[in-house]
């Protein structure tokens, strides 16, 4: 214990000091030798409050001689020890508890809801609820809303999902107090769409909407049907990132097991923000063709038609195709490429590999649209 934290209290010099044998007092220099063992002022003592209350009504005031020495410096009644004021460094740097020391609200990933989650404003609560339902393909309605309370429930009466958030007036933040669920109405919907997409991945959105209305009795929006289809495709076949990561291995396997398969693969450096990621590369362009296409072109008309079309998906791009005609005017695809867009460099990449591996003879006729990038790429050496 720090002895300097013990409060000092001047004693009545007119009283007998028989109860204070360990204290020696000198009025001239106010030097205290030793420490009192009793009659010490305790700010939390009920007896001290009674003594002070009794002396409030005294008419006569006792006059004590005032010493000429400089007054003592005031000592605070209570000084909390340092460990009450500061957290240890190991707690401040502990990632498990560091969020408890922060004043800012914690930002959670979209679709995250739990009891005790805090928000700075009511709008942030509503935005988090909307994101949760957007990610989980379900719908809710607001049952009650005012400046201090927000109550939401599922639009389906047989679903048990319910959420209640209130404004903590003392802390001035919103907090989720009740969260019941999960959404039992969405699981049959996802299961039904999963079966439809697994049977036919090309099923149109209108068919999914009509099937849900027929089997479950309500109509979903086109946006929800499209999102549900994408979610089912990802669960069944994988996501876009997995496909791109598997592409080099798939091309190598095809080269090993498909005789005469030819492919050219271009990548570009990958960046994490402004920093170069030396351990990763990004897909840029891909050209491929098959031996039957190469051998079959020798028996086709000396005409090559090229064109491109857009790719629809998470990562955009262009699919470039070269086709030829046989003697019966049947269309034969002879080469393919996936590029970033219809730029001069992309078309040059495609036409260069086309002439190197497929169209080896001279005197060919090239048919295309009037895209300036094709003309510029063809004019290169």
C-alpha positions as CSV (number, residue, x, y, z in Angstrom):
1,X,0.0,0.0,0.0
2,X,1.2,3.5,-0.8
3,X,1.4,5.3,2.5
4,X,1.2,8.7,0.8
5,X,-2.4,7.8,-0.2
6,X,-3.6,7.7,3.4
7,X,-5.5,11.0,4.0
8,X,-4.4,13.3,6.8
9,X,-6.9,15.0,9.2
10,X,-5.9,17.7,11.7
11,X,-6.8,16.8,15.2
12,X,-8.4,18.9,17.9
13,X,-5.5,20.2,20.0
14,X,-7.8,20.9,23.0
15,X,-8.7,17.2,23.4
16,X,-6.7,14.8,25.4
17,X,-4.4,12.6,23.4
18,X,-4.7,9.6,25.5
19,X,-6.4,7.7,22.6
20,X,-3.6,8.6,20.3
21,X,-0.4,7.3,21.9
22,X,1.4,6.8,18.6
23,X,1.0,10.5,17.5
24,X,3.3,13.4,18.5
25,X,2.0,16.8,17.5
26,X,4.0,20.1,17.4
27,X,1.8,23.1,16.5
28,X,4.8,25.2,15.6
29,X,6.1,23.1,12.8
30,X,3.2,20.7,12.2
31,X,5.5,17.7,12.0
32,X,3.7,14.4,12.4
33,X,5.8,11.5,13.6
34,X,4.1,8.1,13.2
35,X,0.6,7.5,11.9
36,X,-2.7,7.4,13.7
37,X,-4.2,4.0,14.4
38,X,-7.8,5.3,15.1
39,X,-10.0,8.3,14.7
40,X,-8.9,8.5,11.1
41,X,-11.3,10.2,8.7
42,X,-13.0,7.6,6.6
43,X,-15.1,9.0,3.7
44,X,-17.2,5.8,3.5
45,X,-17.9,5.6,7.3
46,X,-21.5,6.1,8.6
47,X,-20.2,7.2,12.0
48,X,-18.3,10.1,10.4
49,X,-21.5,11.2,8.8
50,X,-23.3,11.2,12.2
51,X,-20.5,13.2,13.8
52,X,-20.7,15.8,11.1
53,X,-24.5,16.0,11.3
54,X,-24.3,16.5,15.1
55,X,-22.0,19.5,14.8
56,X,-24.0,21.2,12.2
57,X,-26.3,22.8,14.8
58,X,-23.6,24.0,17.2
59,X,-24.1,27.7,17.9
60,X,-20.7,28.2,19.4
61,X,-17.7,27.9,17.1
62,X,-14.4,26.8,18.6
63,X,-11.6,29.1,17.7
64,X,-8.2,27.5,17.3
65,X,-4.9,29.3,17.0
66,X,-3.8,29.6,13.4
67,X,-0.1,28.8,12.9
68,X,2.1,31.1,10.8
69,X,3.6,28.2,8.9
70,X,2.6,27.5,5.3
71,X,-0.5,25.4,5.0
72,X,-0.3,21.7,4.2
73,X,-1.0,20.7,0.6
74,X,-4.4,19.1,0.3
75,X,-4.5,15.4,0.0
76,X,-7.3,13.8,-2.1
77,X,-9.8,11.7,-0.2
78,X,-9.4,8.7,-2.5
79,X,-6.8,8.0,-5.1
80,X,-7.6,4.9,-7.2
81,X,-4.6,2.6,-7.7
82,X,-3.0,2.6,-11.2
83,X,-4.4,-0.8,-12.1
84,X,-7.9,0.7,-11.8
85,X,-7.2,3.4,-14.4
86,X,-5.0,1.7,-17.0
87,X,-5.4,-1.7,-18.7
88,X,-2.3,-3.8,-19.0
89,X,-0.5,-3.8,-22.3
90,X,-1.2,-7.4,-22.9
91,X,-4.9,-6.7,-22.8
92,X,-4.6,-3.6,-25.0
93,X,-2.8,-5.5,-27.7
94,X,-5.0,-8.7,-27.4
95,X,-7.1,-8.9,-30.5
96,X,-9.8,-10.9,-28.7
97,X,-10.6,-8.0,-26.3
98,X,-9.2,-5.0,-28.2
99,X,-12.7,-4.2,-29.6
100,X,-13.9,-3.6,-26.0
101,X,-11.5,-0.7,-25.6
102,X,-12.5,1.1,-28.8
103,X,-15.0,3.8,-28.9
104,X,-16.0,3.3,-32.5
105,X,-18.6,0.8,-33.6
106,X,-17.3,-2.4,-35.0
107,X,-18.1,-3.0,-38.7
108,X,-19.2,-6.5,-39.4
109,X,-19.4,-8.3,-42.7
110,X,-22.7,-8.2,-44.7
111,X,-25.3,-10.6,-43.4
112,X,-24.1,-10.6,-39.8
113,X,-26.8,-10.2,-37.1
114,X,-26.6,-11.2,-33.4
115,X,-28.0,-10.1,-30.1
116,X,-25.9,-7.3,-28.6
117,X,-24.8,-6.0,-32.0
118,X,-24.4,-2.2,-31.8
119,X,-24.9,0.6,-34.3
120,X,-24.4,4.3,-34.2
121,X,-27.7,5.3,-35.9
122,X,-31.1,3.8,-36.7
123,X,-30.3,3.9,-40.4
124,X,-27.3,1.6,-39.9
125,X,-29.6,-0.9,-38.1
126,X,-32.0,-0.9,-41.1
127,X,-29.1,-1.2,-43.6
128,X,-27.7,-4.2,-41.7
129,X,-31.1,-5.9,-41.6
130,X,-31.5,-5.3,-45.4
131,X,-28.1,-6.8,-46.1
132,X,-28.9,-9.8,-44.0
133,X,-32.0,-10.5,-45.9
134,X,-30.3,-9.8,-49.2
135,X,-27.6,-12.4,-48.5
136,X,-30.1,-15.0,-47.2
137,X,-32.7,-14.5,-49.9
138,X,-35.6,-13.7,-47.6
139,X,-38.0,-10.8,-46.9
140,X,-39.1,-9.0,-43.7
141,X,-41.5,-6.3,-42.8
142,X,-41.4,-3.5,-40.1
143,X,-44.0,-4.1,-37.5
144,X,-43.2,-1.0,-35.3
145,X,-40.8,1.9,-35.7
146,X,-40.2,5.1,-33.7
147,X,-37.3,7.1,-32.5
148,X,-36.2,4.6,-29.8
149,X,-37.5,1.2,-30.9
150,X,-37.5,-0.9,-34.1
151,X,-39.4,-4.2,-34.4
152,X,-39.2,-6.4,-37.5
153,X,-40.6,-9.8,-38.4
154,X,-40.9,-12.1,-41.4
155,X,-43.5,-11.5,-44.0
156,X,-44.7,-15.1,-43.7
157,X,-46.8,-15.8,-40.7
158,X,-45.5,-19.3,-40.3
159,X,-41.9,-18.1,-40.0
160,X,-40.5,-17.5,-36.5
161,X,-37.9,-14.9,-37.4
162,X,-38.2,-11.7,-35.4
163,X,-35.8,-8.9,-34.5
164,X,-36.0,-6.0,-32.0
165,X,-33.6,-3.1,-31.7
166,X,-33.7,-0.2,-29.3
167,X,-31.8,3.0,-28.7
168,X,-29.6,3.0,-25.6
169,X,-30.2,6.6,-24.5
170,X,-27.3,6.7,-22.0
171,X,-24.7,5.3,-24.4
172,X,-26.4,6.9,-27.4
173,X,-26.2,3.9,-29.7
174,X,-28.7,1.3,-31.1
175,X,-28.5,-2.3,-30.0
176,X,-30.2,-5.5,-31.1
177,X,-31.9,-6.9,-28.0
178,X,-34.0,-9.8,-29.5
179,X,-33.2,-12.0,-32.5
180,X,-35.4,-15.0,-33.0
181,X,-35.2,-17.4,-35.9
182,X,-33.7,-18.4,-38.3
183,X,-35.9,-17.9,-41.3
184,X,-37.7,-21.2,-41.7
185,X,-39.5,-19.9,-44.8
186,X,-36.3,-19.6,-46.9
187,X,-35.0,-23.2,-46.7
188,X,-37.8,-24.8,-48.8
189,X,-37.2,-22.0,-51.4
190,X,-33.5,-22.6,-51.6
191,X,-34.0,-26.4,-51.7
192,X,-36.5,-26.2,-54.5
193,X,-34.4,-23.9,-56.7
194,X,-31.4,-26.1,-56.0
195,X,-33.2,-29.1,-57.5
196,X,-34.3,-27.1,-60.5
197,X,-30.8,-25.8,-61.3
198,X,-29.2,-29.1,-60.7
199,X,-31.5,-30.7,-63.3
200,X,-31.0,-27.9,-65.9
201,X,-28.6,-25.0,-65.2
202,X,-30.0,-23.1,-68.2
203,X,-33.5,-22.8,-66.6
204,X,-34.8,-19.2,-67.1
205,X,-35.7,-17.0,-64.2
206,X,-39.3,-16.9,-65.3
207,X,-39.6,-20.6,-64.9
208,X,-38.2,-20.5,-61.4
209,X,-40.7,-17.7,-60.4
210,X,-43.6,-19.7,-61.8
211,X,-42.5,-22.9,-60.1
212,X,-42.1,-21.2,-56.7
213,X,-45.6,-19.6,-57.1
214,X,-47.1,-23.0,-57.9
215,X,-45.5,-25.0,-55.1
216,X,-45.2,-22.4,-52.3
217,X,-48.1,-20.1,-53.1
218,X,-46.3,-16.7,-53.3
219,X,-44.5,-14.8,-56.1
220,X,-40.9,-13.9,-55.7
221,X,-39.3,-10.9,-57.5
222,X,-37.2,-11.3,-60.6
223,X,-34.1,-10.1,-58.6
224,X,-34.6,-12.6,-55.9
225,X,-35.1,-15.4,-58.4
226,X,-31.9,-14.4,-60.2
227,X,-29.9,-14.2,-57.0
228,X,-31.3,-17.6,-55.9
229,X,-30.2,-19.2,-59.2
230,X,-26.7,-17.8,-58.8
231,X,-26.5,-19.1,-55.3
232,X,-27.6,-22.5,-56.4
233,X,-25.1,-22.6,-59.3
234,X,-22.3,-21.7,-56.9
235,X,-23.3,-24.4,-54.4
236,X,-23.5,-27.0,-57.2
237,X,-20.7,-26.1,-59.5
238,X,-18.4,-23.8,-57.5
239,X,-17.7,-20.1,-57.7
240,X,-15.9,-18.0,-60.3
241,X,-12.6,-17.8,-58.4
242,X,-12.4,-21.6,-58.2
243,X,-12.9,-21.9,-61.9
244,X,-10.2,-19.4,-62.8
245,X,-7.8,-21.1,-60.4
246,X,-8.5,-24.5,-61.9
247,X,-8.0,-23.3,-65.5
248,X,-4.2,-23.9,-65.8
249,X,-4.5,-27.4,-64.5
250,X,-7.5,-28.2,-66.7
251,X,-5.5,-27.0,-69.8
252,X,-2.6,-29.1,-68.9
253,X,-4.8,-32.2,-68.4
254,X,-6.4,-31.6,-71.8
255,X,-3.0,-31.3,-73.5
256,X,-2.1,-34.6,-72.0
257,X,-5.3,-36.5,-72.8
258,X,-6.5,-34.8,-75.9
259,X,-4.1,-35.4,-78.8
260,X,-3.2,-32.3,-80.8
261,X,-4.8,-29.9,-78.3
262,X,-3.1,-26.4,-78.5
263,X,-3.5,-23.6,-76.1
264,X,-1.7,-20.3,-75.3
265,X,-2.2,-18.7,-71.9
266,X,-1.3,-15.1,-71.0
267,X,-1.3,-13.7,-67.5
268,X,-0.5,-10.3,-65.9
269,X,0.9,-9.3,-62.5
270,X,-1.5,-9.3,-59.5
271,X,-1.7,-6.4,-57.1
272,X,-3.1,-6.1,-53.6
273,X,-4.0,-2.4,-53.6
274,X,-0.9,-0.7,-54.8
275,X,1.5,-3.5,-53.8
276,X,2.6,-6.2,-56.1
277,X,1.6,-9.7,-55.1
278,X,4.7,-11.7,-56.2
279,X,3.0,-15.1,-55.4
280,X,0.0,-14.6,-57.7
281,X,-0.9,-13.7,-61.3
282,X,-4.1,-12.7,-62.9
283,X,-5.8,-14.2,-66.0
284,X,-5.5,-12.1,-69.1
285,X,-5.9,-14.0,-72.4
286,X,-6.4,-17.6,-73.6
287,X,-6.3,-19.1,-77.1
288,X,-7.1,-22.7,-77.8
289,X,-7.9,-25.0,-80.7
290,X,-8.2,-28.8,-81.4
291,X,-6.6,-31.1,-83.9
292,X,-9.9,-32.0,-85.7
293,X,-10.4,-28.2,-86.3
294,X,-6.9,-27.9,-87.7
295,X,-7.2,-30.9,-89.9
296,X,-10.7,-30.1,-91.1
297,X,-9.8,-26.6,-92.2
298,X,-7.6,-28.0,-95.0
299,X,-10.8,-29.3,-96.7
300,X,-12.8,-26.0,-96.2
301,X,-13.2,-23.0,-98.4
302,X,-10.3,-20.5,-98.1
303,X,-12.5,-18.1,-96.1
304,X,-12.1,-17.3,-92.4
305,X,-14.8,-15.4,-90.5
306,X,-14.0,-13.8,-87.1
307,X,-16.2,-12.2,-84.6
308,X,-16.5,-11.6,-80.8
309,X,-19.3,-11.7,-78.3
310,X,-19.5,-10.5,-74.7
311,X,-19.2,-12.9,-71.7
312,X,-21.8,-12.5,-69.0
313,X,-20.8,-13.3,-65.5
314,X,-19.0,-11.9,-62.5
315,X,-15.8,-11.2,-64.5
316,X,-16.5,-9.6,-67.9
317,X,-14.6,-10.4,-71.1
318,X,-14.9,-11.3,-74.7
319,X,-15.1,-14.6,-76.5
320,X,-13.4,-14.4,-80.0
321,X,-14.3,-17.2,-82.5
322,X,-13.0,-18.0,-85.9
323,X,-15.2,-20.2,-88.2
324,X,-14.9,-21.7,-91.7
325,X,-17.3,-23.3,-94.3
326,X,-17.0,-26.6,-96.0
327,X,-18.2,-27.5,-99.5
328,X,-21.8,-27.9,-98.2
329,X,-21.8,-24.5,-96.4
330,X,-21.7,-26.1,-93.0
331,X,-20.1,-23.9,-90.3
332,X,-17.0,-25.3,-88.7
333,X,-15.5,-23.6,-85.6
334,X,-11.7,-23.7,-85.9
335,X,-10.3,-21.5,-83.1
336,X,-11.4,-19.8,-79.9
337,X,-10.0,-17.1,-77.5
338,X,-11.1,-15.4,-74.3
339,X,-9.7,-11.9,-74.0
340,X,-10.3,-8.9,-71.8
341,X,-12.0,-6.8,-74.5
342,X,-11.9,-6.0,-78.2
343,X,-8.6,-4.1,-78.2
344,X,-5.9,-4.1,-80.8
345,X,-3.6,-6.2,-78.7
346,X,-6.3,-8.7,-78.0
347,X,-7.2,-9.2,-81.6
348,X,-3.6,-9.4,-82.6
349,X,-3.1,-12.1,-80.0
350,X,-6.0,-14.1,-81.5
351,X,-5.1,-13.6,-85.2
352,X,-1.4,-14.3,-84.7
353,X,-2.1,-17.7,-83.0
354,X,-4.8,-18.4,-85.6
355,X,-2.3,-17.9,-88.4
356,X,0.4,-19.8,-86.6
357,X,-1.5,-23.0,-85.7
358,X,-4.6,-23.2,-87.9
359,X,-4.7,-21.2,-91.1
360,X,-1.2,-22.1,-92.4
361,X,-1.9,-21.7,-96.2
362,X,-1.7,-18.4,-98.1
363,X,-4.4,-16.6,-100.1
364,X,-7.1,-16.7,-97.5
365,X,-10.0,-14.3,-97.3
366,X,-10.7,-12.8,-93.8
367,X,-14.3,-11.6,-93.2
368,X,-15.1,-9.5,-90.1
369,X,-17.1,-6.5,-89.0
370,X,-15.8,-2.9,-89.3
371,X,-14.3,-2.9,-85.8
372,X,-11.2,-0.7,-85.9
373,X,-9.2,-3.0,-83.5
374,X,-9.5,-5.8,-86.1
375,X,-8.1,-3.6,-88.9
376,X,-5.3,-2.3,-86.7
377,X,-4.3,-5.8,-85.6
378,X,-4.4,-7.2,-89.1
379,X,-2.1,-4.4,-90.4
380,X,0.6,-5.5,-87.9
381,X,3.4,-7.7,-89.1
